[in-house]
């Protein structure tokens, strides 16, 4: 499956999860809320690397720059 199709699929699953969570909360369905919380945790671990790929790359690049800056600052002392 292509990366674009995976992103679309994960976005649809995320949207359904949000709607089901609102529905479970509005109907005071405690068991449904607990099940959806566990589903959301599992889903976020699987989907995060795909949905947040560009964001994670930017954060890693910023972290590397900051580490280089700290190394230079330590060398000057």
Secondary structure, DSSP 8 states (H G I E B T S, - for coil): --HHHHHHHHHHHHHHHHHHHHHHHHTT-HHHHHHHHHHHHHHHHHHHHHHTHHHHHHHHHHHHHHHHHHHHHHHH-
